[in-house]
Amino acid sequence: MKKIEIIIRPFKLDEVKTALAGIGIQGMTVTEVKGFGRQRGHKEVYRGAEYQVDFVAKAKIEVVVEDALVPSVVDTACKAARTGQVGDGKIFVSPVDETVRIRTGETGEDAI
């Protein structure tokens, strides 16, 4: 099993969620996050004063899937989230050693 973290622009969340549902992803966790990458934020002007915005608002989607689904989840998320501009986001894939469904006690892939 793998945990896939998809960090995207907030306005792309519905598109990515719909695309992932279209390939059979049933559950996900979504968090509003802030951060920056190579662009180091951006500058804004407010009432004539310029200031640096260090942290940019992003949405983070987390899904845990079977190993065989990883390529299709990553590809689908990339296509749905891409705008072609700096700051489109990142995808991280990490191993998951164990999963337990608290309600039933199921473990492993049965708990996904």
Summary of the structure (lengths in Angstrom):
residues: 112
radius of gyration: 16.8
end to end distance: 9.2
largest distance: 58.7
contacts: 287
relative contact order: 0.31
helix: 29%
strand: 38%
